[in-house]
Amino acid sequence: MDDTYLLGAPDTVIPTVPTHKSRLKEVGLDFNDAKTECYIGPRFRTNTYQCMLGSMDEGMLQTPDGTPVYGVKIYGVPTGDDDYIAEALQLKAKKITGEFSRIESRLNPSHFPEPQLPVRQCLWILTLRCLQHLGNYLCRHVSP
C-alpha cells in the first residue's frame, strides 16, 4: 500500500502536510498533490478552514441532481457526510451490478450451443471467485 492518511483537526493536520511529504520522499514515495483530498464535518467547515486548505481539494461527489456531498474514501471505504456515503455506495453498487451483467451476458448459455461446455459452472465460478468479495468488503466496513 502506498496510500497514506493523516487524521486530526485541520489546524493540526494541514500544517504537517509538508513534513509528511518530505518523510514520504525519504522512503522512496512521491506525494501526489492531485490525489490529495481532505474532509471535515459540516459543523466544522468554516472560512478559516477554507483558507487553510489552500490548493488542497475537499473530497466531494455530486449526486445525480448535481448536489455536492462531502467525504473521502479511506482504503476504499467511503467516510464523510451521510449523503456522501450513500452516493458512494450507490456508485459502487452500480459498478458491481454492471460487472455481474457483463459476465452474465458473455456467458449466456444460449450463446454456446455446445452442450459439453460447462458455461453455467463457469458463470458460477466467476461470480463466486471474482465478484462476491466486492460487496462483502463494504458490508464489513460501512456502518449499517
C-alpha positions in Angstrom: 0.0 0.0 0.0 1.3 3.4 -0.9 -1.8 5.3 0.3 -1.3 7.4 3.5 -3.8 9.1 5.7 -3.5 12.0 8.1 -6.3 12.3 10.6 -7.0 15.0 13.1 -8.1 18.6 13.5 -7.4 20.8 10.4 -5.2 23.2 12.4 -3.1 20.3 13.4 -3.1 18.2 10.2 -2.8 20.7 7.4 0.4 22.3 8.6 2.0 18.9 8.9 1.5 18.0 5.2 4.9 19.4 4.1 6.6 17.3 6.7 4.6 14.3 5.7 5.6 15.0 2.1 9.3 15.0 2.9 9.1 11.9 5.1 7.5 10.0 2.2 10.3 11.1 0.0 12.8 9.6 2.4 11.2 6.1 1.9 11.0 6.5 -1.8 7.4 7.5 -2.2 6.1 10.6 -4.0 3.4 12.7 -2.5 0.7 13.2 -5.2 -0.9 16.6 -4.8 -3.5 15.8 -7.4 -4.8 12.8 -5.3 -4.7 14.7 -2.0 -8.2 15.3 -0.6 -9.5 16.2 2.8 -12.8 16.0 4.6 -14.1 17.9 7.6 -17.6 17.6 9.1 -20.1 20.3 8.1 -20.3 21.9 11.5 -16.5 22.5 11.5 -16.4 23.8 7.9 -15.5 27.5 8.5 -13.9 30.3 6.5 -10.7 29.7 8.5 -10.7 26.1 7.4 -11.3 27.0 3.8 -8.3 29.4 3.9 -6.1 26.7 5.5 -6.8 24.3 2.6 -5.1 26.4 0.1 -4.9 24.4 -3.2 -5.9 21.1 -1.5 -9.1 19.7 -2.7 -12.0 18.8 -0.5 -13.3 15.3 -1.1 -16.6 15.5 -2.9 -19.0 13.7 -5.1 -22.1 15.0 -6.9 -25.5 13.4 -6.7 -27.4 12.8 -9.9 -29.2 16.2 -9.3 -25.9 18.0 -9.0 -25.8 18.5 -5.3 -22.3 18.3 -3.8 -21.7 15.8 -1.0 -18.5 15.7 1.0 -16.2 12.9 2.2 -13.2 10.8 1.2 -12.5 7.1 0.7 -10.2 5.5 3.2 -8.9 2.2 1.9 -11.9 2.1 -0.5 -14.5 2.8 2.3 -16.5 6.0 1.9 -16.2 8.2 5.0 -17.8 11.6 5.5 -21.3 13.1 5.4 -24.1 10.5 5.3 -25.2 11.7 1.8 -21.6 11.2 0.6 -21.5 7.6 1.9 -24.9 6.9 0.4 -23.9 8.3 -3.0 -20.5 6.4 -3.0 -22.3 3.2 -2.1 -24.8 3.8 -5.0 -21.9 4.2 -7.4 -20.2 1.1 -6.2 -23.4 -0.9 -6.3 -23.9 0.2 -9.9 -20.4 -0.8 -10.8 -20.7 -4.2 -9.2 -24.1 -5.0 -10.8 -22.6 -3.9 -14.1 -19.9 -6.5 -13.7 -22.5 -9.2 -12.9 -24.4 -8.2 -16.0 -21.3 -8.2 -18.2 -20.2 -11.7 -17.1 -23.8 -13.0 -17.4 -24.2 -11.6 -20.9 -20.8 -13.0 -22.1 -21.5 -16.5 -20.6 -25.2 -16.7 -21.5 -25.8 -20.4 -22.2 -27.8 -19.6 -25.3 -24.6 -18.3 -26.9 -22.9 -21.6 -26.5 -24.8 -24.4 -28.3 -22.1 -27.0 -27.5 -23.5 -29.0 -24.5 -20.1 -30.1 -23.4 -19.1 -26.6 -22.4 -19.8 -26.0 -18.7 -21.0 -22.4 -19.2 -23.2 -22.3 -16.2 -20.5 -23.7 -14.0 -18.0 -21.1 -15.4 -20.6 -18.3 -14.7 -20.9 -19.5 -11.1 -17.2 -19.8 -10.5 -16.5 -16.3 -11.9 -19.3 -14.9 -9.8 -18.1 -16.7 -6.6 -14.4 -16.1 -7.0 -14.2 -12.7 -8.7 -17.2 -10.7 -7.7 -18.6 -11.8 -4.3 -15.8 -10.0 -2.3 -16.6 -6.6 -3.8 -19.8 -6.0 -1.9 -18.7 -8.1 1.1 -15.8 -5.8 1.8 -18.0 -2.7 2.0 -20.6 -4.6 4.1 -17.9 -5.3 6.7 -16.6 -1.7 6.8 -19.6 0.7 6.4 -21.9 1.2 9.3 -25.4 0.0 8.6 
